[in-house]
Amino acid sequence: MIELVGFDGDDTLWHSEGYYQSAHAEFERIIGEYIDLADVRVHDRLLATERRNIKLFGYGAKGMTLSMLESAIDITGQRISATDLHRIIELGKHVLAHPVDLLPGIRAAVEAVAQHHRVVLITKGDLFHQEQKVASSGLADLFHRIEIVSEKDERAYRTVLDEFQLSPAGFAMVGNSLRSDIAPVVEMGGWGVYMPYHVTWAHETETDFVDHSSRVVQVENPAGIATAIEELQARAVA
């Protein structure tokens, strides 16, 4: 029986990745003033740097900004000007300051699930930035607990479940990332509601997990979340 439902934050409750994508596009325009973009795989090189730096900087806009600075210096052979390095820093600040824009219908969806289950928010990223987004979202009052973690893995999810004294079988996670939101929970023995977002960071698409598991229901938008949880609940007690 499902007793606890977790919700992801970025691109599940509120829009996020689009701001990062815009910053990446502007980064390429800046770099294009120094090199021929047709000859240099700027996107791939930046992604490789971001992946390499995750263990040092963690997820979020600050880590992205530091990776963009490192990549800019490397790709341009240290020719990039201080002025353009400052432009890159401003890109990161813009992402940090973006407004919190909720997905249409998400508050009603969380409220509907909360009528029958305890709900928690589990989001990863920079602590300060995520705390700001949670506060600005107006959704904090809906959740029994808010967890901001450095990585969404089995250890992080088990910490939450231990606090609620639940086994994985009593937990379902709602999110847009198979890699972070769905796979770890299902592989533990839990359940997942997968709600794809129209754009996803390449790092989050890297998983061997397939979404046609009998423990996962896919929905197109927040309106389908409560029904998906009911369907999973029926499977859980069958």
C-alpha positions as CSV (number, residue, x, y, z in Angstrom):
1,M,0.0,0.0,0.0
2,I,1.4,3.4,-1.0
3,E,1.5,5.7,2.0
4,L,4.0,8.4,1.0
5,V,4.3,10.2,-2.4
6,G,7.4,12.3,-3.3
7,F,7.5,15.1,-5.8
8,D,10.5,16.4,-7.6
9,G,10.9,20.1,-7.8
10,D,12.7,21.3,-11.0
11,D,10.6,20.7,-14.2
12,T,8.0,18.8,-12.2
13,L,6.6,21.5,-9.9
14,W,8.1,24.6,-11.6
15,H,9.9,25.3,-14.9
16,S,13.7,25.2,-14.7
17,E,15.7,23.6,-17.5
18,G,14.7,26.2,-20.1
19,Y,16.6,28.9,-18.2
20,Y,19.8,26.7,-18.3
21,Q,19.3,26.0,-22.0
22,S,19.1,29.7,-22.7
23,A,22.3,30.3,-20.7
24,H,24.0,27.6,-22.7
25,A,22.9,29.1,-26.0
26,E,24.2,32.6,-25.0
27,F,27.5,30.9,-23.8
28,E,27.9,29.5,-27.3
29,R,27.3,32.9,-28.8
30,I,30.1,34.4,-26.6
31,I,32.5,31.6,-27.4
32,G,31.6,32.0,-31.1
33,E,33.3,35.4,-31.0
34,Y,36.6,33.6,-30.6
35,I,36.3,30.3,-32.5
36,D,34.5,28.7,-35.4
37,L,31.6,26.9,-33.8
38,A,31.4,24.6,-36.8
39,D,34.8,23.2,-35.9
40,V,34.5,22.9,-32.1
41,R,31.9,20.8,-30.3
42,V,31.2,23.5,-27.7
43,H,28.0,21.9,-26.3
44,D,29.7,18.5,-25.9
45,R,32.8,20.0,-24.3
46,L,30.8,22.0,-21.8
47,L,28.7,19.0,-20.9
48,A,31.9,16.9,-20.4
49,T,33.2,19.6,-18.0
50,E,29.9,19.8,-16.1
51,R,29.9,16.1,-15.6
52,R,33.4,16.1,-14.4
53,N,32.7,18.9,-12.0
54,I,29.5,17.6,-10.4
55,K,31.4,15.8,-7.6
56,L,33.2,19.1,-6.8
57,F,30.5,21.7,-7.4
58,G,27.3,19.7,-7.2
59,Y,24.2,20.4,-9.3
60,G,22.7,23.8,-10.1
61,A,23.5,27.2,-11.6
62,K,26.6,27.9,-9.6
63,G,28.3,24.7,-10.7
64,M,27.1,25.4,-14.3
65,T,28.7,28.9,-14.2
66,L,32.0,27.6,-12.9
67,S,32.0,24.9,-15.6
68,M,31.2,27.5,-18.3
69,L,34.1,29.7,-17.1
70,E,36.5,26.7,-17.2
71,S,35.3,25.6,-20.6
72,A,35.5,29.2,-22.0
73,I,39.2,29.5,-20.9
74,D,40.0,26.0,-22.3
75,I,38.1,26.3,-25.6
76,T,39.5,29.7,-26.5
77,G,43.1,28.8,-25.5
78,Q,42.9,31.3,-22.7
79,R,42.2,34.1,-25.2
80,I,38.8,35.0,-23.8
81,S,38.7,38.5,-22.3
82,A,37.8,39.5,-18.7
83,T,34.8,41.3,-20.1
84,D,33.4,38.1,-21.7
85,L,34.2,36.1,-18.6
86,H,32.1,38.6,-16.7
87,R,29.3,38.1,-19.2
88,I,29.4,34.4,-18.5
89,I,29.1,35.1,-14.7
90,E,26.1,37.3,-15.4
91,L,24.5,34.3,-17.3
92,G,24.8,32.3,-14.1
93,K,23.3,35.1,-12.0
94,H,20.4,35.4,-14.4
95,V,19.6,31.7,-13.9
96,L,19.8,32.1,-10.1
97,A,17.4,35.0,-10.2
98,H,14.8,33.6,-12.6
99,P,11.2,33.7,-11.4
100,V,9.6,30.5,-10.1
101,D,6.9,29.7,-12.7
102,L,4.7,26.7,-11.7
103,L,3.6,24.1,-14.2
104,P,-0.1,24.7,-15.0
105,G,-2.3,22.7,-12.6
106,I,0.5,21.4,-10.4
107,R,-0.8,22.9,-7.1
108,A,-4.2,21.2,-7.7
109,A,-2.4,17.9,-8.5
110,V,-0.4,18.0,-5.3
111,E,-3.5,18.9,-3.3
112,A,-5.4,16.0,-4.8
113,V,-2.7,13.5,-3.9
114,A,-2.4,15.0,-0.4
115,Q,-6.0,14.1,0.3
116,H,-5.1,10.4,0.5
117,H,-1.3,10.3,1.1
118,R,1.4,12.1,2.9
119,V,3.5,14.1,0.4
120,V,7.1,15.2,0.5
121,L,9.2,17.4,-1.8
122,I,12.6,15.8,-2.8
123,T,14.7,18.1,-4.9
124,K,18.4,18.2,-5.6
125,G,20.8,21.1,-6.3
126,D,22.4,24.1,-4.6
127,L,20.8,24.4,-1.1
128,F,20.4,28.2,-1.1
129,H,19.0,28.3,-4.6
130,Q,16.6,25.4,-4.0
131,E,15.4,26.9,-0.7
132,Q,14.7,30.2,-2.6
133,K,12.6,28.3,-5.2
134,V,10.7,26.4,-2.7
135,A,9.8,29.6,-0.7
136,S,8.9,31.4,-3.9
137,S,6.7,28.6,-5.2
138,G,4.0,29.0,-2.7
139,L,3.8,25.2,-2.4
140,A,5.8,24.6,0.8
141,D,2.6,24.4,2.9
142,L,1.5,21.3,1.0
143,F,4.4,19.0,2.0
144,H,4.9,17.1,5.2
145,R,8.7,17.4,4.6
146,I,11.0,19.1,2.2
147,E,14.3,17.4,1.4
148,I,17.1,19.2,-0.6
149,V,19.7,16.6,-1.5
150,S,23.1,16.7,-3.3
151,E,22.2,13.6,-5.3
152,K,19.1,11.5,-5.8
153,D,20.2,8.0,-5.2
154,E,19.2,5.0,-3.1
155,R,20.9,6.4,-0.1
156,A,19.0,9.7,-0.3
157,Y,15.6,8.0,-0.8
158,R,16.2,5.5,2.0
159,T,17.0,8.4,4.4
160,V,13.6,9.9,3.7
161,L,11.8,6.5,4.0
162,D,13.6,5.8,7.3
163,E,12.3,9.0,8.7
164,F,8.8,8.0,7.8
165,Q,9.4,4.4,9.0
166,L,8.4,3.1,5.6
167,S,9.6,0.4,3.2
168,P,10.2,1.3,-0.5
169,A,6.9,-0.6,-1.3
170,G,5.0,2.1,0.4
171,F,6.6,5.0,-1.5
172,A,5.9,6.5,-5.0
173,M,8.0,9.2,-6.6
174,V,6.7,11.8,-9.2
175,G,9.2,13.4,-11.5
176,N,10.5,14.2,-14.9
177,S,13.8,12.4,-14.8
178,L,14.0,8.6,-15.2
179,R,17.6,8.7,-14.0
180,S,17.1,10.6,-10.8
181,D,13.4,10.4,-9.9
182,I,12.1,7.1,-11.1
183,A,14.9,4.5,-11.5
184,P,16.4,4.6,-8.0
185,V,13.0,4.3,-6.4
186,V,11.7,1.5,-8.6
187,E,14.9,-0.4,-8.3
188,M,14.5,-0.3,-4.5
189,G,11.0,-1.7,-4.8
190,G,9.0,1.5,-4.9
191,W,6.7,3.1,-7.5
192,G,7.1,5.9,-10.0
193,V,4.9,8.5,-11.9
194,Y,7.0,9.7,-14.8
195,M,6.0,13.1,-16.2
196,P,8.4,14.0,-19.1
197,Y,9.3,17.6,-19.5
198,H,9.7,19.1,-23.0
199,V,13.5,19.6,-22.5
200,T,15.9,17.7,-20.3
201,W,19.5,18.2,-19.4
202,A,21.6,15.6,-21.3
203,H,23.1,14.3,-18.1
204,E,19.7,13.3,-16.8
205,T,18.9,11.3,-20.0
206,E,21.8,8.8,-19.4
207,T,20.1,5.7,-17.9
208,D,19.6,2.1,-18.8
209,F,16.2,2.2,-17.0
210,V,13.2,1.8,-19.3
211,D,9.9,3.4,-18.4
212,H,7.6,0.5,-19.3
213,S,8.1,-1.1,-16.0
214,S,4.9,-2.4,-14.3
215,R,5.8,-0.2,-11.4
216,V,5.7,3.1,-13.4
217,V,2.9,5.1,-14.9
218,Q,3.6,7.8,-17.4
219,V,1.5,11.0,-17.5
220,E,1.6,13.9,-19.9
221,N,0.8,16.7,-17.4
222,P,-0.1,17.3,-13.8
223,A,-3.8,16.6,-14.3
224,G,-2.9,12.9,-14.6
225,I,-0.8,12.5,-11.5
226,A,-3.6,11.7,-8.9
227,T,-5.1,9.1,-11.2
228,A,-1.7,7.6,-11.8
229,I,-1.1,7.3,-8.1
230,E,-4.5,5.6,-7.8
231,E,-3.5,3.1,-10.5
232,L,-0.2,2.3,-8.7
233,Q,-2.1,1.9,-5.5
234,A,-4.3,-0.7,-7.1
235,R,-1.3,-2.5,-8.4
236,A,0.3,-2.4,-5.0
237,V,-2.6,-4.1,-3.2
238,A,-3.4,-6.6,-6.0
